[in-house]
Amino acid sequence: MTAAAPEIAFRTVDQLAVEGKRVLVRVDYNVPLDDNGQITDDTRIRETLPTLKLLLQRGSAVILCAHLGRPKGQPNPKYSLKPVAKRLEELLKKPVQMAPDCIGTATETLAKALKPGEILLLENLRFHAEEESNDPVFAKALAGLAEVFVQDAFGAVHRAHASTVGVATLLPSAAGLLLAKEIFYLGHAMENPERPFIAILGGAKVSDKIEVIDTLLSKVNALVIGGAMAYTFLKAQGISIGKSRVEEDKIDLAKSLIKKAQELHVQIILPQDHIIVEKVDAKAPSKATTDRSIPDNWIAVDIGPNTAKAITNLLEKAKTVIWNGPMGIFEMPAFAAGTLAVAEGLAAATKTGATSIVGGGDSVAAVKQAGLADALSHISTGGGASLEFLEGKTLPGIAALPKN
């Protein structure tokens, strides 16, 4: 059975005439590699399979383009997409040709010879500086390889690059199934959420999430703030935070955001207890505080059990939840309990009918670590892109697509 795209405001791949045509698909194959060049997480490759299978079933010749790492506009074997071609072959159980470059005579020859049902993966787009500068000549060369363009790289649509914006203006274009799913879930949450609507934000810095917090305050019923960024907010309330991380230059901003929440009648949930250590070390002895204040010379590394319980109680009533950022230093198992409790609470809420959306690399990693990825409504594949979407920004790679 062929997958169908959810209904969004933009044209989707299932509305395009692709039969017998060469289709250029922008995918996000910026996967993590180990020191031996082996892929350590193939999620981004797997997420593109529904779009690729749809195109292959409909008799398209598929040309894939992507970037990997930061090669700084120069060819660099360390950032070759060859390991991706190998993994994609295994997942699709069919050959994937690897082009020597993303443009040029040899690549053109391979692209033009491609038959329906065949796949060609272009070499790293960022081996050319023209990709990131959205150079029109480079975009034209890419577009010249195909007859139709499908944008399926949500992780790259917040960049105005040749492969995200330039090509979309030169060929009949549409959103792939993955991009359509991202727009559908994030768009509904921001425009027409079922309520109560709760946002959970974590991570290290308030400065990374200022615009998201500001935008979400006018949309959510409750906002949970955890992770290191919570301690800037607690200090803004005059609470002792010991040696926990704080952004001194953001304390006034935290005060103004708390005031805005009060004016909008939005509940803000900050840690009411903490797991603390004298030194950030996986083997350091830790203890839970009895209240919000942290003794001098101690550092908070996770939310405490009372906070975790307060968050899971809140989730029981939720109908829409967005989660971006861990509650503590979850990479260290000793300090992961708070983040994992949120993941479990979110899975339980989803089971009883809530729509749950997780974005941002660390929170996605936490959900996978808890073995709960399949228990949630949607896991976003784009960290920076999902944050900018939640901030209400126009994402150039989406804006370049034709509307329905």
C-alpha positions as CSV (number, residue, x, y, z in Angstrom):
1,M,0.0,0.0,0.0
2,T,1.4,3.4,-1.0
3,A,1.8,6.0,1.7
4,A,-0.2,9.2,1.4
5,A,0.9,12.7,2.6
6,P,-1.1,14.4,5.4
7,E,-3.1,17.4,4.3
8,I,-1.0,20.6,4.4
9,A,-1.1,24.0,2.8
10,F,1.7,23.0,0.3
11,R,1.8,20.7,-2.7
12,T,2.9,17.2,-1.7
13,V,4.7,14.5,-3.7
14,D,1.5,12.4,-4.2
15,Q,0.1,15.4,-6.1
16,L,3.0,15.5,-8.6
17,A,3.2,13.8,-12.0
18,V,6.4,11.7,-11.5
19,E,5.8,8.6,-13.6
20,G,8.8,7.9,-15.9
21,K,10.5,11.1,-14.7
22,R,13.8,11.8,-13.1
23,V,13.1,13.2,-9.6
24,L,15.6,15.1,-7.6
25,V,14.9,14.6,-3.9
26,R,16.6,16.7,-1.2
27,V,17.1,14.5,1.8
28,D,18.7,15.0,5.2
29,Y,21.5,12.4,5.3
30,N,23.6,14.4,7.8
31,V,24.1,11.3,9.9
32,P,26.5,10.7,12.7
33,L,29.7,8.7,11.8
34,D,32.2,7.1,14.1
35,D,36.0,7.4,13.7
36,N,35.9,4.5,11.2
37,G,33.3,6.2,9.0
38,Q,30.6,3.9,10.2
39,I,27.0,5.3,10.6
40,T,26.1,5.2,14.3
41,D,22.4,6.2,13.9
42,D,20.5,5.7,10.6
43,T,17.2,7.3,11.7
44,R,17.5,10.1,9.1
45,I,18.0,7.6,6.3
46,R,15.1,5.4,7.5
47,E,12.8,8.4,7.7
48,T,13.1,9.0,4.0
49,L,12.1,5.5,2.9
50,P,8.4,6.2,2.6
51,T,9.0,9.0,0.0
52,L,11.6,6.9,-1.9
53,K,9.4,3.8,-2.0
54,L,6.4,6.0,-3.2
55,L,8.5,7.4,-6.1
56,L,10.0,4.0,-7.0
57,Q,6.5,2.4,-7.0
58,R,5.3,5.2,-9.3
59,G,8.1,4.5,-11.8
60,S,10.4,7.4,-11.1
61,A,14.2,7.5,-11.5
62,V,15.3,8.9,-8.2
63,I,18.3,11.2,-7.7
64,L,19.1,12.0,-4.1
65,C,21.1,15.0,-2.9
66,A,22.2,15.8,0.6
67,H,25.0,17.2,2.7
68,L,27.1,15.6,5.5
69,G,29.1,17.6,8.1
70,R,30.9,20.8,7.4
71,P,33.5,20.3,4.7
72,K,33.7,24.1,4.2
73,G,33.1,24.1,0.4
74,Q,35.9,21.7,-0.5
75,P,35.9,18.0,-1.3
76,N,36.9,16.0,1.8
77,P,36.8,12.1,1.8
78,K,35.9,12.3,5.6
79,Y,32.5,13.7,4.6
80,S,31.7,11.5,1.6
81,L,28.2,10.1,1.4
82,K,29.5,6.7,0.4
83,P,28.6,5.1,3.7
84,V,25.1,6.4,3.3
85,A,24.8,4.8,-0.2
86,K,25.8,1.5,1.3
87,R,23.3,1.7,4.2
88,L,20.5,2.9,1.9
89,E,21.1,-0.2,-0.3
90,E,20.7,-2.4,2.7
91,L,17.5,-0.7,3.8
92,L,15.9,-0.6,0.3
93,K,17.3,-4.0,-0.7
94,K,18.2,-2.6,-4.1
95,P,21.3,-1.0,-5.7
96,V,22.1,2.6,-5.0
97,Q,24.6,4.2,-7.5
98,M,27.0,6.7,-6.1
99,A,27.9,9.7,-8.2
100,P,31.5,11.1,-8.1
101,D,30.1,14.6,-7.5
102,C,26.8,16.5,-7.2
103,I,27.3,18.4,-10.5
104,G,29.6,18.0,-13.5
105,T,29.7,16.0,-16.7
106,A,30.2,12.5,-15.1
107,T,27.3,13.1,-12.8
108,E,25.1,14.4,-15.6
109,T,25.8,11.3,-17.6
110,L,24.8,9.0,-14.8
111,A,21.7,11.0,-14.1
112,K,20.5,11.1,-17.7
113,A,21.1,7.3,-18.0
114,L,19.0,6.5,-14.9
115,K,16.0,4.3,-15.7
116,P,12.7,4.2,-13.8
117,G,13.1,2.4,-10.5
118,E,16.8,3.2,-10.2
119,I,18.5,5.3,-7.6
120,L,21.5,7.6,-7.8
121,L,23.0,9.4,-4.7
122,L,24.9,12.6,-5.4
123,E,28.1,13.3,-3.5
124,N,28.0,15.8,-0.7
125,L,26.5,19.1,-1.8
126,R,28.7,21.1,0.6
127,F,31.8,20.0,-1.3
128,H,30.8,23.2,-3.3
129,A,30.7,26.6,-1.5
130,E,28.0,27.6,-4.0
131,E,25.5,25.3,-2.2
132,E,25.4,27.4,1.0
133,S,25.5,30.7,-0.9
134,N,22.4,29.6,-3.0
135,D,24.4,30.3,-6.2
136,P,22.0,30.4,-9.1
137,V,24.4,28.7,-11.5
138,F,25.0,25.9,-9.1
139,A,21.2,25.6,-8.5
140,K,20.6,25.4,-12.3
141,A,23.2,22.7,-12.6
142,L,21.5,20.6,-9.9
143,A,18.1,21.2,-11.4
144,G,19.4,20.2,-14.8
145,L,19.9,16.6,-13.6
146,A,16.1,16.1,-13.1
147,E,12.6,17.0,-14.3
148,V,10.9,17.3,-10.9
149,F,12.0,18.3,-7.4
150,V,10.9,16.9,-4.0
151,Q,11.9,18.6,-0.8
152,D,12.1,16.0,2.0
153,A,14.9,17.4,4.2
154,F,13.2,19.1,7.1
155,G,16.6,19.4,8.9
156,A,17.8,21.7,6.1
157,V,14.7,23.8,5.2
158,H,15.6,26.6,7.6
159,R,18.6,27.3,5.3
160,A,18.3,29.3,2.1
161,H,20.7,27.1,0.1
162,A,20.8,26.1,-3.6
163,S,19.3,22.7,-2.9
164,T,16.6,24.0,-0.6
165,V,15.5,27.2,-2.3
166,G,17.3,27.6,-5.6
167,V,16.2,24.3,-7.2
168,A,12.6,24.6,-5.9
169,T,12.1,27.7,-8.0
170,L,13.5,26.0,-11.2
171,L,11.5,22.7,-11.3
172,P,7.9,21.5,-10.5
173,S,8.3,21.0,-6.8
174,A,6.5,19.5,-3.8
175,A,7.0,18.4,-0.2
176,G,8.0,14.8,0.4
177,L,6.1,12.6,2.9
178,L,8.5,13.3,5.8
179,L,8.5,17.1,5.3
180,A,4.7,17.0,5.0
181,K,4.5,15.0,8.3
182,E,6.7,17.6,10.0
183,I,4.6,20.5,8.8
184,F,1.4,18.7,9.7
185,Y,2.3,18.0,13.3
186,L,4.2,21.2,14.2
187,G,1.8,23.3,12.3
188,H,-1.3,21.9,14.1
189,A,0.4,22.3,17.4
190,M,1.2,26.0,16.8
191,E,-2.0,27.0,14.9
192,N,-4.8,24.8,16.2
193,P,-3.8,22.6,19.2
194,E,-6.2,20.5,21.2
195,R,-6.1,21.8,24.8
196,P,-4.6,21.6,27.4
197,F,-1.5,22.4,25.3
198,I,1.8,21.9,27.3
199,A,5.4,22.7,26.2
200,I,8.4,21.2,27.9
201,L,11.7,23.0,27.3
202,G,15.1,21.9,28.5
203,G,18.7,22.2,27.6
204,A,21.6,24.3,28.6
205,K,20.9,27.9,27.6
206,V,18.0,30.3,27.9
207,S,19.6,32.2,25.1
208,D,19.0,29.3,22.7
209,K,15.3,29.2,23.5
210,I,14.3,32.9,24.1
211,E,12.3,33.2,21.0
212,V,10.6,29.8,21.4
213,I,9.6,30.6,25.0
214,D,8.3,34.1,23.9
215,T,6.2,32.6,21.1
216,L,5.0,29.6,23.1
217,L,3.8,31.8,26.0
218,S,1.0,33.2,23.8
219,K,-0.1,29.7,22.7
220,V,0.3,27.2,25.6
221,N,-1.6,26.5,28.8
222,A,1.5,25.5,30.7
223,L,5.2,25.7,30.1
224,V,7.7,23.4,31.9
225,I,11.3,24.7,32.0
226,G,14.0,22.2,33.0
227,G,17.7,21.5,32.3
228,A,20.4,24.0,33.1
229,M,18.4,26.9,31.6
230,A,15.9,26.5,34.6
231,Y,18.5,27.9,37.0
232,T,18.6,31.3,35.3
233,F,14.8,31.5,35.9
234,L,15.2,30.3,39.5
235,K,17.9,32.9,40.2
236,A,15.6,35.5,38.7
237,Q,13.1,34.6,41.4
238,G,15.7,35.0,44.1
239,I,16.2,31.3,44.8
240,S,19.6,30.1,45.8
241,I,21.1,27.9,43.0
242,G,24.5,27.1,44.4
243,K,27.1,26.7,41.7
244,S,24.6,25.6,39.1
245,R,25.0,27.0,35.6
246,V,23.4,30.4,35.1
247,E,23.4,33.1,32.4
248,E,23.8,36.2,34.5
249,D,23.1,38.5,31.4
250,K,19.7,36.7,30.9
251,I,18.3,37.1,34.5
252,D,16.3,40.3,33.6
253,L,15.0,38.6,30.5
254,A,13.9,35.6,32.6
255,K,12.1,38.0,35.0
256,S,10.2,39.6,32.0
257,L,9.2,36.1,30.6
258,I,7.9,35.1,34.0
259,K,5.9,38.4,34.2
260,K,4.5,37.8,30.7
261,A,3.4,34.3,31.6
262,Q,1.5,35.7,34.7
263,E,-0.2,38.3,32.5
264,L,-1.2,35.6,30.0
265,H,-2.3,33.3,32.8
266,V,0.1,30.6,31.6
267,Q,1.4,28.3,34.3
268,I,5.2,28.1,34.4
269,I,6.6,25.0,36.1
270,L,10.2,25.3,37.3
271,P,12.1,22.6,39.3
272,Q,10.8,22.4,42.8
273,D,13.6,20.0,43.8
274,H,16.9,18.9,42.3
275,I,19.5,16.1,42.1
276,I,22.7,17.8,43.1
277,V,26.5,17.0,43.1
278,E,29.6,18.8,44.3
279,K,31.4,17.9,41.0
280,V,29.9,17.1,37.6
281,D,31.2,13.5,37.2
282,A,29.3,10.3,36.3
283,K,30.6,8.7,39.5
284,A,30.1,11.7,41.8
285,P,27.9,11.1,44.9
286,S,24.5,12.8,44.4
287,K,21.6,13.6,46.6
288,A,18.1,15.1,46.2
289,T,17.2,18.5,47.7
290,T,14.1,18.9,49.8
291,D,13.1,22.1,48.2
292,R,14.0,24.6,45.4
293,S,17.1,26.0,47.0
294,I,20.5,24.5,46.3
295,P,23.3,24.7,49.0
296,D,26.5,26.7,48.2
297,N,29.1,24.8,46.2
298,W,26.6,22.2,45.0
299,I,25.5,21.9,41.3
300,A,22.1,20.8,40.0
301,V,22.4,18.0,37.4
302,D,18.8,16.8,37.1
303,I,15.3,17.6,38.2
304,G,14.3,15.9,41.5
305,P,11.6,13.2,42.0
306,N,8.9,15.7,43.1
307,T,9.4,17.8,40.0
308,A,9.3,14.7,37.8
309,K,6.0,13.7,39.5
310,A,4.6,17.2,39.0
311,I,5.4,17.1,35.3
312,T,3.9,13.6,34.8
313,N,0.8,14.6,36.7
314,L,0.5,17.6,34.3
315,L,0.9,15.3,31.3
316,E,-1.9,13.1,32.4
317,K,-4.4,15.9,31.5
318,A,-2.6,17.1,28.3
319,K,-4.0,16.9,24.8
320,T,-1.0,18.4,22.9
321,V,2.6,18.3,24.1
322,I,5.8,19.7,22.6
323,W,9.1,18.6,24.1
324,N,12.4,20.1,23.2
325,G,15.5,19.6,25.5
326,P,16.4,17.3,28.3
327,M,15.8,17.9,32.0
328,G,19.4,17.3,33.1
329,I,22.7,15.8,32.1
330,F,20.9,12.7,30.8
331,E,24.0,11.5,28.9
332,M,25.3,10.4,32.3
333,P,22.9,7.5,33.4
334,A,23.1,8.7,37.1
335,F,21.5,12.0,36.1
336,A,19.0,10.7,33.5
337,A,16.0,9.9,35.8
338,G,14.2,13.2,35.3
339,T,14.5,13.2,31.5
340,L,13.4,9.5,31.3
341,A,10.4,10.2,33.6
342,V,9.3,12.9,31.2
343,A,9.7,10.4,28.3
344,E,7.6,7.8,30.1
345,G,5.0,10.4,31.0
346,L,4.8,11.6,27.5
347,A,4.3,8.0,26.2
348,A,1.5,7.4,28.7
349,A,-0.2,10.6,27.7
350,T,0.0,9.6,24.0
351,K,-1.6,6.3,24.8
352,T,-4.6,8.0,26.3
353,G,-5.1,10.3,23.3
354,A,-2.6,13.2,23.5
355,T,-0.6,14.3,20.5
356,S,3.1,14.3,21.5
357,I,5.8,16.0,19.5
358,V,9.5,15.7,20.3
359,G,12.2,17.8,18.7
360,G,15.9,18.5,19.3
361,G,18.7,16.0,19.2
362,D,19.0,15.5,23.0
363,S,15.4,14.9,23.7
364,V,15.1,12.6,20.7
365,A,18.1,10.7,22.0
366,A,16.5,10.4,25.4
367,V,13.3,9.0,24.0
368,K,15.2,6.4,22.0
369,Q,17.3,5.6,25.1
370,A,14.0,5.0,27.0
371,G,12.9,2.7,24.1
372,L,9.8,4.9,23.6
373,A,10.3,6.3,20.1
374,D,7.4,4.3,18.7
375,A,5.1,5.3,21.6
376,L,4.9,9.0,20.6
377,S,3.0,10.8,17.9
378,H,5.9,12.4,16.1
379,I,9.6,12.7,16.5
380,S,11.0,15.6,14.5
381,T,14.1,15.1,12.4
382,G,15.2,18.7,12.4
383,G,16.7,20.3,15.6
384,G,17.4,23.8,14.4
385,A,14.5,23.7,11.9
386,S,11.9,22.6,14.5
387,L,13.0,25.3,16.9
388,E,12.7,28.0,14.2
389,F,9.3,26.6,13.2
390,L,8.2,26.8,16.8
391,E,9.5,30.4,16.9
392,G,7.1,31.2,14.1
393,K,9.8,32.0,11.6
394,T,9.4,31.5,7.9
395,L,11.6,28.5,6.8
396,P,13.0,29.3,3.3
397,G,13.0,25.7,2.0
398,I,9.3,25.4,2.8
399,A,8.3,28.9,1.6
400,A,9.9,28.1,-1.8
401,L,7.4,25.3,-2.4
402,P,4.1,25.9,-4.2
403,K,1.0,26.2,-2.1
404,N,-2.2,24.1,-2.8
